[in-house]
Amino acid sequence: MSTQRVYINGSEFQPKNNYVLVNPVELKSEEVTETGLVLGINENKSVINRPTMGDVIAIGKDIEDIAEGETVFWPNTDGIDFEFNDGIKVLLKYESIIGSKK
């Protein structure tokens, strides 16, 4: 999946209707066990390695039950990756969001 380049900051983008703009949380590249053993996570560059959670930056006008700043989760196959001046963001349809952090 390719990233679309947009020459504005993510905070300047206003999603339409039922879309949500999210600042994705980067996936870990390694895990450390309780005993200190470092385990590398598969570095295969596939859809499996796309972020699936992030913080909401902006919401469309038709969405009432998600707020800016809330952490949400989505399937790794959904969303469009945009590279803004201030980093990579994901634009999701509201229907793609499968949950949020309590």
N, C-alpha and C positions, 0 to 999 in steps of 0.2 A: 504494500500500500504506500503510495507516495504522499508527501506532505505539500500542502498548498501554501505558498508564500503570500503574506498580507503585510503591507507596509504601514501598519498602524499598531498601537499597543492594544493588547487584549481588553483592557479596561475601557477602550473607546468603541468597542464592538457591541452593538445591541442586537441580540438574536430576535428573529421574527416569531410570532405566534407561539408554536409549541416546541421551540428549540432552546437548548441550554448550553452555555459555554462553560467549560470546565478546565481548571488548571490541573493536569494529571500528576499523580504521585509517581515518581520514578520507581521502577521495579528494582529489587535488590539483586546484586550480582553474586552475592555469597551469603552464607549463613554460618554462624558460629555456635557450636554446641556448648552445653554447660561446662564441659571439660576443656574448652578452648580450641577444639578442632575446627578448622575452617573448611567448609564444604562449598565448592564452586557450584553455581546453578547453571544449567545448560545455557550456553551463549548463542545458540542457534537463533539467527535473526528471522523469526517468523511471527505470525499473528499471535502466537502463544505468549510472546514477550512484550506485547503491547500493554500499557497500563490499563487497569480496569477499575481504578478508583481515583477520585480527585475532588478538589474543592470548587464549588460553584462560583463563577465570576459574575455571570449575567444570565438572566432568564427572560424568555419571551413573555408577552403580555397575557397570554392565555393560561399561564401556569400560576396556580395559587398555593400549592402545598409543598413547594420547595423554595428555600430562601438562599440568597447570596451568602457565601461563607460556609454553607452546609457541605459535608462530605458525602458524596454519592458513589454508587457502584453500578457498573454496566458490563455487558458481555464483551469479551475482547475482540469480537468481530464487528462491533457497532461503532459509529462515529466517524467523523472526518477530521483528520489531523491538519491543523493550521499552524504555520510558523509566523507568529507576530513579532514585532520588534522586541518585545519583552519575553520571548520564549514560545515554546510549542504548547498549544492548547487543543482541546478536543471539542468539537461541536456535535452535540447529541440531540436526537429527537427525544422528547419527553418520554415517549413510550419505551425507549431503550433503557431507561433507568430502572434497575431492579431492586433498589433499596438505598437506605441512607444510614449513616452512623448515628446512634442514639446519643 
